[in-house]
């Protein structure tokens, strides 16, 4: 599938759904699906870096996931420790960041992700952001608390004020949000940030989501008209104006 390399999304966010159901279909324990999902993360990270994506945000573990059986939570935390390695990031010149309520994580996991963020902080090709112990309602609640704590005049609060107090304040909003696994909901993920993101849902379980699946999602994105509340005529007029400024 041929993609327009001039229209690659700057920021792709993914809800990596379907690991457990994939394992069940294979007659395997749920954790086998999560382990297979790690291999998919490596493949998709490498391909996004190759295509020129600048930010890739992966919904890894939500605040709601803390309500899962404790044995599964412990196993997921151990899988995270075992799978977070420098090689994929250093080989692709990728910077690692993490967002979420990290204080709820085991100390070993906190040290692991913070250490990787420090070691890769000078990498420039792409930034991979792991949403870990994260939910939008947690993020927005914390942003409001921080704004109140700073004593900001309510009359001066703007959308930009809120954006600056979010965990994602270091990157642009997603251009494209992908959800695998056949579910059609946002699930408390980047609610503020996806206000104008293009949404793409597919039935493929995350362990089976490969480079071809990613290309189909991006091709679908490239075939859409992003109007941001404007009319098609306004968008076309702006595009023509920008093209007229290009050197002949």
C-alpha positions as protocol buffer text, in pm:
chain_id: "A"
residue {
  index: 1
  type: UNK
  ca { x: 0 y: 0 z: 0 }
}
residue {
  index: 2
  type: UNK
  ca { x: 148 y: 331 z: -112 }
}
residue {
  index: 3
  type: UNK
  ca { x: 131 y: 607 z: 148 }
}
residue {
  index: 4
  type: UNK
  ca { x: 174 y: 979 z: 88 }
}
residue {
  index: 5
  type: UNK
  ca { x: 494 y: 1039 z: 283 }
}
residue {
  index: 6
  type: UNK
  ca { x: 412 y: 1411 z: 295 }
}
residue {
  index: 7
  type: UNK
  ca { x: 91 y: 1344 z: 491 }
}
residue {
  index: 8
  type: UNK
  ca { x: 208 y: 1106 z: 762 }
}
residue {
  index: 9
  type: UNK
  ca { x: 36 y: 1189 z: 1094 }
}
residue {
  index: 10
  type: UNK
  ca { x: 264 y: 1379 z: 1329 }
}
residue {
  index: 11
  type: UNK
  ca { x: 113 y: 1209 z: 1634 }
}
residue {
  index: 12
  type: UNK
  ca { x: -53 y: 866 z: 1643 }
}
residue {
  index: 13
  type: UNK
  ca { x: -220 y: 740 z: 1960 }
}
residue {
  index: 14
  type: UNK
  ca { x: -315 y: 374 z: 1995 }
}
residue {
  index: 15
  type: UNK
  ca { x: -540 y: 181 z: 2230 }
}
residue {
  index: 16
  type: UNK
  ca { x: -380 y: -163 z: 2218 }
}
residue {
  index: 17
  type: UNK
  ca { x: -688 y: -378 z: 2279 }
}
residue {
  index: 18
  type: UNK
  ca { x: -748 y: -750 z: 2239 }
}
residue {
  index: 19
  type: UNK
  ca { x: -445 y: -916 z: 2400 }
}
residue {
  index: 20
  type: UNK
  ca { x: -650 y: -1133 z: 2635 }
}
residue {
  index: 21
  type: UNK
  ca { x: -906 y: -1230 z: 2373 }
}
residue {
  index: 22
  type: UNK
  ca { x: -628 y: -1316 z: 2128 }
}
residue {
  index: 23
  type: UNK
  ca { x: -477 y: -1553 z: 2386 }
}
residue {
  index: 24
  type: UNK
  ca { x: -814 y: -1712 z: 2461 }
}
residue {
  index: 25
  type: UNK
  ca { x: -867 y: -1788 z: 2092 }
}
residue {
  index: 26
  type: UNK
  ca { x: -526 y: -1952 z: 2086 }
}
residue {
  index: 27
  type: UNK
  ca { x: -612 y: -2161 z: 2391 }
}
residue {
  index: 28
  type: UNK
  ca { x: -344 y: -1981 z: 2589 }
}
residue {
  index: 29
  type: UNK
  ca { x: -343 y: -1788 z: 2921 }
}
residue {
  index: 30
  type: UNK
  ca { x: -418 y: -1415 z: 2904 }
}
residue {
  index: 31
  type: UNK
  ca { x: -59 y: -1321 z: 2985 }
}
residue {
  index: 32
  type: UNK
  ca { x: 57 y: -1494 z: 2668 }
}
residue {
  index: 33
  type: UNK
  ca { x: -147 y: -1238 z: 2476 }
}
residue {
  index: 34
  type: UNK
  ca { x: 13 y: -951 z: 2664 }
}
residue {
  index: 35
  type: UNK
  ca { x: 359 y: -1094 z: 2597 }
}
residue {
  index: 36
  type: UNK
  ca { x: 279 y: -1124 z: 2226 }
}
residue {
  index: 37
  type: UNK
  ca { x: 151 y: -767 z: 2237 }
}
residue {
  index: 38
  type: UNK
  ca { x: 498 y: -650 z: 2342 }
}
residue {
  index: 39
  type: UNK
  ca { x: 639 y: -787 z: 2015 }
}
residue {
  index: 40
  type: UNK
  ca { x: 374 y: -583 z: 1830 }
}
residue {
  index: 41
  type: UNK
  ca { x: 481 y: -270 z: 2017 }
}
residue {
  index: 42
  type: UNK
  ca { x: 836 y: -321 z: 1895 }
}
residue {
  index: 43
  type: UNK
  ca { x: 725 y: -371 z: 1532 }
}
residue {
  index: 44
  type: UNK
  ca { x: 489 y: -74 z: 1527 }
}
residue {
  index: 45
  type: UNK
  ca { x: 738 y: 154 z: 1701 }
}
residue {
  index: 46
  type: UNK
  ca { x: 1004 y: 72 z: 1443 }
}
residue {
  index: 47
  type: UNK
  ca { x: 765 y: 122 z: 1152 }
}
residue {
  index: 48
  type: UNK
  ca { x: 632 y: 454 z: 1285 }
}
residue {
  index: 49
  type: UNK
  ca { x: 990 y: 578 z: 1320 }
}
residue {
  index: 50
  type: UNK
  ca { x: 1066 y: 467 z: 963 }
}
residue {
  index: 51
  type: UNK
  ca { x: 757 y: 643 z: 826 }
}
residue {
  index: 52
  type: UNK
  ca { x: 837 y: 972 z: 999 }
}
residue {
  index: 53
  type: UNK
  ca { x: 579 y: 977 z: 1278 }
}
residue {
  index: 54
  type: UNK
  ca { x: 707 y: 1214 z: 1547 }
}
residue {
  index: 55
  type: UNK
  ca { x: 497 y: 1103 z: 1846 }
}
residue {
  index: 56
  type: UNK
  ca { x: 349 y: 761 z: 1922 }
}
residue {
  index: 57
  type: UNK
  ca { x: 137 y: 730 z: 2236 }
}
residue {
  index: 58
  type: UNK
  ca { x: 42 y: 383 z: 2357 }
}
residue {
  index: 59
  type: UNK
  ca { x: -236 y: 318 z: 2609 }
}
residue {
  index: 60
  type: UNK
  ca { x: -59 y: 54 z: 2817 }
}
residue {
  index: 61
  type: UNK
  ca { x: -233 y: 36 z: 3156 }
}
residue {
  index: 62
  type: UNK
  ca { x: -529 y: 245 z: 3267 }
}
residue {
  index: 63
  type: UNK
  ca { x: -621 y: 350 z: 3620 }
}
residue {
  index: 64
  type: UNK
  ca { x: -924 y: 123 z: 3579 }
}
residue {
  index: 65
  type: UNK
  ca { x: -691 y: -171 z: 3514 }
}
residue {
  index: 66
  type: UNK
  ca { x: -590 y: -161 z: 3880 }
}
residue {
  index: 67
  type: UNK
  ca { x: -928 y: -329 z: 3942 }
}
residue {
  index: 68
  type: UNK
  ca { x: -823 y: -644 z: 3757 }
}
residue {
  index: 69
  type: UNK
  ca { x: -732 y: -959 z: 3954 }
}
residue {
  index: 70
  type: UNK
  ca { x: -417 y: -887 z: 4155 }
}
residue {
  index: 71
  type: UNK
  ca { x: -230 y: -1180 z: 4004 }
}
residue {
  index: 72
  type: UNK
  ca { x: -283 y: -1038 z: 3656 }
}
residue {
  index: 73
  type: UNK
  ca { x: -177 y: -690 z: 3768 }
}
residue {
  index: 74
  type: UNK
  ca { x: 143 y: -828 z: 3921 }
}
residue {
  index: 75
  type: UNK
  ca { x: 214 y: -1026 z: 3607 }
}
residue {
  index: 76
  type: UNK
  ca { x: 160 y: -717 z: 3390 }
}
residue {
  index: 77
  type: UNK
  ca { x: 398 y: -513 z: 3606 }
}
residue {
  index: 78
  type: UNK
  ca { x: 661 y: -789 z: 3577 }
}
residue {
  index: 79
  type: UNK
  ca { x: 609 y: -806 z: 3200 }
}
residue {
  index: 80
  type: UNK
  ca { x: 669 y: -434 z: 3182 }
}
residue {
  index: 81
  type: UNK
  ca { x: 994 y: -471 z: 3374 }
}
residue {
  index: 82
  type: UNK
  ca { x: 1105 y: -755 z: 3150 }
}
residue {
  index: 83
  type: UNK
  ca { x: 1015 y: -586 z: 2822 }
}
residue {
  index: 84
  type: UNK
  ca { x: 1133 y: -227 z: 2867 }
}
residue {
  index: 85
  type: UNK
  ca { x: 1473 y: -240 z: 2703 }
}
residue {
  index: 86
  type: UNK
  ca { x: 1699 y: 29 z: 2567 }
}
residue {
  index: 87
  type: UNK
  ca { x: 1775 y: -143 z: 2235 }
}
residue {
  index: 88
  type: UNK
  ca { x: 1457 y: -61 z: 2044 }
}
residue {
  index: 89
  type: UNK
  ca { x: 1479 y: 304 z: 2148 }
}
residue {
  index: 90
  type: UNK
  ca { x: 1849 y: 356 z: 2092 }
}
residue {
  index: 91
  type: UNK
  ca { x: 1852 y: 166 z: 1760 }
}
residue {
  index: 92
  type: UNK
  ca { x: 1573 y: 386 z: 1622 }
}
residue {
  index: 93
  type: UNK
  ca { x: 1687 y: 712 z: 1791 }
}
residue {
  index: 94
  type: UNK
  ca { x: 1358 y: 717 z: 1982 }
}
residue {
  index: 95
  type: UNK
  ca { x: 1293 y: 911 z: 2300 }
}
residue {
  index: 96
  type: UNK
  ca { x: 1086 y: 743 z: 2573 }
}
residue {
  index: 97
  type: UNK
  ca { x: 835 y: 929 z: 2790 }
}
residue {
  index: 98
  type: UNK
  ca { x: 570 y: 807 z: 3033 }
}
residue {
  index: 99
  type: UNK
  ca { x: 248 y: 973 z: 3150 }
}
residue {
  index: 100
  type: UNK
  ca { x: 12 y: 870 z: 3427 }
}
residue {
  index: 101
  type: UNK
  ca { x: -26 y: 840 z: 3803 }
}
residue {
  index: 102
  type: UNK
  ca { x: 316 y: 686 z: 3846 }
}
residue {
  index: 103
  type: UNK
  ca { x: 309 y: 696 z: 4226 }
}
residue {
  index: 104
  type: UNK
  ca { x: 69 y: 401 z: 4219 }
}
residue {
  index: 105
  type: UNK
  ca { x: 325 y: 186 z: 4040 }
}
residue {
  index: 106
  type: UNK
  ca { x: 564 y: -48 z: 4220 }
}
residue {
  index: 107
  type: UNK
  ca { x: 892 y: 128 z: 4298 }
}
residue {
  index: 108
  type: UNK
  ca { x: 1086 y: -103 z: 4066 }
}
residue {
  index: 109
  type: UNK
  ca { x: 858 y: -8 z: 3775 }
}
residue {
  index: 110
  type: UNK
  ca { x: 891 y: 363 z: 3855 }
}
residue {
  index: 111
  type: UNK
  ca { x: 1270 y: 333 z: 3856 }
}
residue {
  index: 112
  type: UNK
  ca { x: 1262 y: 132 z: 3532 }
}
residue {
  index: 113
  type: UNK
  ca { x: 1054 y: 376 z: 3327 }
}
residue {
  index: 114
  type: UNK
  ca { x: 1216 y: 688 z: 3474 }
}
residue {
  index: 115
  type: UNK
  ca { x: 1560 y: 544 z: 3403 }
}
residue {
  index: 116
  type: UNK
  ca { x: 1472 y: 470 z: 3042 }
}
residue {
  index: 117
  type: UNK
  ca { x: 1331 y: 821 z: 3000 }
}
residue {
  index: 118
  type: UNK
  ca { x: 1657 y: 966 z: 3130 }
}
residue {
  index: 119
  type: UNK
  ca { x: 1878 y: 747 z: 2911 }
}
residue {
  index: 120
  type: UNK
  ca { x: 1687 y: 830 z: 2592 }
}
residue {
  index: 121
  type: UNK
  ca { x: 1619 y: 1199 z: 2657 }
}
residue {
  index: 122
  type: UNK
  ca { x: 1857 y: 1314 z: 2382 }
}
residue {
  index: 123
  type: UNK
  ca { x: 1711 y: 1091 z: 2109 }
}
residue {
  index: 124
  type: UNK
  ca { x: 1539 y: 1297 z: 1839 }
}
residue {
  index: 125
  type: UNK
  ca { x: 1384 y: 1085 z: 1564 }
}
residue {
  index: 126
  type: UNK
  ca { x: 1055 y: 1009 z: 1742 }
}
residue {
  index: 127
  type: UNK
  ca { x: 905 y: 1013 z: 2091 }
}
residue {
  index: 128
  type: UNK
  ca { x: 722 y: 709 z: 2226 }
}
residue {
  index: 129
  type: UNK
  ca { x: 487 y: 791 z: 2512 }
}
residue {
  index: 130
  type: UNK
  ca { x: 358 y: 513 z: 2737 }
}
residue {
  index: 131
  type: UNK
  ca { x: 29 y: 592 z: 2913 }
}
residue {
  index: 132
  type: UNK
  ca { x: 75 y: 393 z: 3232 }
}
residue {
  index: 133
  type: UNK
  ca { x: -165 y: 404 z: 3528 }
}
residue {
  index: 134
  type: UNK
  ca { x: -333 y: 672 z: 3318 }
}
residue {
  index: 135
  type: UNK
  ca { x: -687 y: 794 z: 3257 }
}
residue {
  index: 136
  type: UNK
  ca { x: -817 y: 1121 z: 3121 }
}
residue {
  index: 137
  type: UNK
  ca { x: -1039 y: 1183 z: 3421 }
}
residue {
  index: 138
  type: UNK
  ca { x: -738 y: 1144 z: 3650 }
}
residue {
  index: 139
  type: UNK
  ca { x: -539 y: 1378 z: 3425 }
}
residue {
  index: 140
  type: UNK
  ca { x: -810 y: 1646 z: 3406 }
}
residue {
  index: 141
  type: UNK
  ca { x: -875 y: 1628 z: 3781 }
}
residue {
  index: 142
  type: UNK
  ca { x: -506 y: 1674 z: 3851 }
}
residue {
  index: 143
  type: UNK
  ca { x: -487 y: 1965 z: 3605 }
}
residue {
  index: 144
  type: UNK
  ca { x: -773 y: 2143 z: 3785 }
}
residue {
  index: 145
  type: UNK
  ca { x: -608 y: 2079 z: 4122 }
}
residue {
  index: 146
  type: UNK
  ca { x: -278 y: 2223 z: 3995 }
}
residue {
  index: 147
  type: UNK
  ca { x: -449 y: 2530 z: 3851 }
}
residue {
  index: 148
  type: UNK
  ca { x: -626 y: 2596 z: 4183 }
}
residue {
  index: 149
  type: UNK
  ca { x: -307 y: 2533 z: 4378 }
}
residue {
  index: 150
  type: UNK
  ca { x: -122 y: 2791 z: 4167 }
}
residue {
  index: 151
  type: UNK
  ca { x: -389 y: 3050 z: 4243 }
}
residue {
  index: 152
  type: UNK
  ca { x: -459 y: 3131 z: 3879 }
}
residue {
  index: 153
  type: UNK
  ca { x: -739 y: 3386 z: 3834 }
}
residue {
  index: 154
  type: UNK
  ca { x: -1044 y: 3187 z: 3706 }
}
residue {
  index: 155
  type: UNK
  ca { x: -1126 y: 3467 z: 3460 }
}
residue {
  index: 156
  type: UNK
  ca { x: -786 y: 3422 z: 3296 }
}
residue {
  index: 157
  type: UNK
  ca { x: -812 y: 3045 z: 3245 }
}
residue {
  index: 158
  type: UNK
  ca { x: -819 y: 2951 z: 2878 }
}
residue {
  index: 159
  type: UNK
  ca { x: -806 y: 2627 z: 2682 }
}
residue {
  index: 160
  type: UNK
  ca { x: -433 y: 2683 z: 2656 }
}
residue {
  index: 161
  type: UNK
  ca { x: -408 y: 2708 z: 3036 }
}
residue {
  index: 162
  type: UNK
  ca { x: -568 y: 2367 z: 3071 }
}
residue {
  index: 163
  type: UNK
  ca { x: -355 y: 2213 z: 2795 }
}
residue {
  index: 164
  type: UNK
  ca { x: -39 y: 2339 z: 2963 }
}
residue {
  index: 165
  type: UNK
  ca { x: -139 y: 2165 z: 3287 }
}
residue {
  index: 166
  type: UNK
  ca { x: -203 y: 1827 z: 3126 }
}
residue {
  index: 167
  type: UNK
  ca { x: 45 y: 1540 z: 3134 }
}
residue {
  index: 168
  type: UNK
  ca { x: 74 y: 1568 z: 2754 }
}
residue {
  index: 169
  type: UNK
  ca { x: 183 y: 1933 z: 2752 }
}
residue {
  index: 170
  type: UNK
  ca { x: 512 y: 1847 z: 2577 }
}
residue {
  index: 171
  type: UNK
  ca { x: 353 y: 1720 z: 2254 }
}
residue {
  index: 172
  type: UNK
  ca { x: 81 y: 1808 z: 2001 }
}
residue {
  index: 173
  type: UNK
  ca { x: -265 y: 1652 z: 2014 }
}
residue {
  index: 174
  type: UNK
  ca { x: -301 y: 1323 z: 1822 }
}
residue {
  index: 175
  type: UNK
  ca { x: -383 y: 1348 z: 1453 }
}
residue {
  index: 176
  type: UNK
  ca { x: -497 y: 986 z: 1450 }
}
residue {
  index: 177
  type: UNK
  ca { x: -632 y: 762 z: 1726 }
}
residue {
  index: 178
  type: UNK
  ca { x: -630 y: 389 z: 1647 }
}
residue {
  index: 179
  type: UNK
  ca { x: -815 y: 130 z: 1854 }
}
residue {
  index: 180
  type: UNK
  ca { x: -767 y: -239 z: 1786 }
}
residue {
  index: 181
  type: UNK
  ca { x: -976 y: -532 z: 1905 }
}
residue {
  index: 182
  type: UNK
  ca { x: -1318 y: -447 z: 1762 }
}
residue {
  index: 183
  type: UNK
  ca { x: -1437 y: -211 z: 2036 }
}
residue {
  index: 184
  type: UNK
  ca { x: -1579 y: 132 z: 1944 }
}
residue {
  index: 185
  type: UNK
  ca { x: -1517 y: 358 z: 2241 }
}
residue {
  index: 186
  type: UNK
  ca { x: -1251 y: 594 z: 2374 }
}
residue {
  index: 187
  type: UNK
  ca { x: -1222 y: 432 z: 2719 }
}
residue {
  index: 188
  type: UNK
  ca { x: -1105 y: 736 z: 2916 }
}
residue {
  index: 189
  type: UNK
  ca { x: -805 y: 793 z: 2688 }
}
residue {
  index: 190
  type: UNK
  ca { x: -683 y: 1142 z: 2595 }
}
residue {
  index: 191
  type: UNK
  ca { x: -1037 y: 1282 z: 2609 }
}
residue {
  index: 192
  type: UNK
  ca { x: -926 y: 1647 z: 2592 }
}
residue {
  index: 193
  type: UNK
  ca { x: -658 y: 1582 z: 2333 }
}
residue {
  index: 194
  type: UNK
  ca { x: -865 y: 1386 z: 2077 }
}
residue {
  index: 195
  type: UNK
  ca { x: -1125 y: 1661 z: 2031 }
}
residue {
  index: 196
  type: UNK
  ca { x: -1033 y: 1684 z: 1661 }
}
residue {
  index: 197
  type: UNK
  ca { x: -841 y: 1362 z: 1610 }
}
residue {
  index: 198
  type: UNK
  ca { x: -940 y: 1122 z: 1335 }
}
residue {
  index: 199
  type: UNK
  ca { x: -1065 y: 795 z: 1488 }
}
residue {
  index: 200
  type: UNK
  ca { x: -988 y: 455 z: 1336 }
}
residue {
  index: 201
  type: UNK
  ca { x: -1130 y: 130 z: 1474 }
}
residue {
  index: 202
  type: UNK
  ca { x: -1039 y: -217 z: 1352 }
}
residue {
  index: 203
  type: UNK
  ca { x: -1132 y: -572 z: 1452 }
}
residue {
  index: 204
  type: UNK
  ca { x: -773 y: -695 z: 1456 }
}
residue {
  index: 205
  type: UNK
  ca { x: -649 y: -793 z: 1801 }
}
residue {
  index: 206
  type: UNK
  ca { x: -335 y: -605 z: 1904 }
}
residue {
  index: 207
  type: UNK
  ca { x: -100 y: -909 z: 1885 }
}
residue {
  index: 208
  type: UNK
  ca { x: -197 y: -947 z: 1516 }
}
residue {
  index: 209
  type: UNK
  ca { x: -170 y: -575 z: 1433 }
}
residue {
  index: 210
  type: UNK
  ca { x: 125 y: -552 z: 1196 }
}
residue {
  index: 211
  type: UNK
  ca { x: 284 y: -300 z: 963 }
}
residue {
  index: 212
  type: UNK
  ca { x: 20 y: -361 z: 694 }
}
residue {
  index: 213
  type: UNK
  ca { x: -255 y: -286 z: 948 }
}
residue {
  index: 214
  type: UNK
  ca { x: -78 y: 36 z: 1043 }
}
residue {
  index: 215
  type: UNK
  ca { x: -50 y: 135 z: 678 }
}
residue {
  index: 216
  type: UNK
  ca { x: -425 y: 79 z: 628 }
}
residue {
  index: 217
  type: UNK
  ca { x: -502 y: 304 z: 924 }
}
residue {
  index: 218
  type: UNK
  ca { x: -274 y: 579 z: 793 }
}
residue {
  index: 219
  type: UNK
  ca { x: -414 y: 544 z: 438 }
}
residue {
  index: 220
  type: UNK
  ca { x: -764 y: 584 z: 581 }
}
residue {
  index: 221
  type: UNK
  ca { x: -646 y: 896 z: 764 }
}
residue {
  index: 222
  type: UNK
  ca { x: -497 y: 1038 z: 445 }
}
residue {
  index: 223
  type: UNK
  ca { x: -827 y: 996 z: 263 }
}
residue {
  index: 224
  type: UNK
  ca { x: -1016 y: 1211 z: 513 }
}
residue {
  index: 225
  type: UNK
  ca { x: -1076 y: 1585 z: 500 }
}
residue {
  index: 226
  type: UNK
  ca { x: -986 y: 1753 z: 828 }
}
residue {
  index: 227
  type: UNK
  ca { x: -1208 y: 2062 z: 857 }
}
residue {
  index: 228
  type: UNK
  ca { x: -1181 y: 2161 z: 1226 }
}
residue {
  index: 229
  type: UNK
  ca { x: -1534 y: 2305 z: 1217 }
}
residue {
  index: 230
  type: UNK
  ca { x: -1484 y: 2485 z: 885 }
}
residue {
  index: 231
  type: UNK
  ca { x: -1655 y: 2415 z: 554 }
}
residue {
  index: 232
  type: UNK
  ca { x: -1491 y: 2219 z: 274 }
}
residue {
  index: 233
  type: UNK
  ca { x: -1469 y: 2540 z: 71 }
}
residue {
  index: 234
  type: UNK
  ca { x: -1280 y: 2716 z: 349 }
}
residue {
  index: 235
  type: UNK
  ca { x: -1036 y: 2427 z: 379 }
}
residue {
  index: 236
  type: UNK
  ca { x: -979 y: 2416 z: 4 }
}
residue {
  index: 237
  type: UNK
  ca { x: -929 y: 2792 z: -3 }
}
residue {
  index: 238
  type: UNK
  ca { x: -669 y: 2774 z: 272 }
}
residue {
  index: 239
  type: UNK
  ca { x: -486 y: 2493 z: 92 }
}
residue {
  index: 240
  type: UNK
  ca { x: -480 y: 2691 z: -232 }
}
residue {
  index: 241
  type: UNK
  ca { x: -348 y: 2996 z: -46 }
}
residue {
  index: 242
  type: UNK
  ca { x: -68 y: 2791 z: 112 }
}
residue {
  index: 243
  type: UNK
  ca { x: 22 y: 2632 z: -221 }
}
residue {
  index: 244
  type: UNK
  ca { x: 42 y: 2976 z: -386 }
}
residue {
  index: 245
  type: UNK
  ca { x: 315 y: 3069 z: -137 }
}
residue {
  index: 246
  type: UNK
  ca { x: 536 y: 2780 z: -244 }
}
residue {
  index: 247
  type: UNK
  ca { x: 834 y: 2856 z: -470 }
}
residue {
  index: 248
  type: UNK
  ca { x: 757 y: 2806 z: -839 }
}
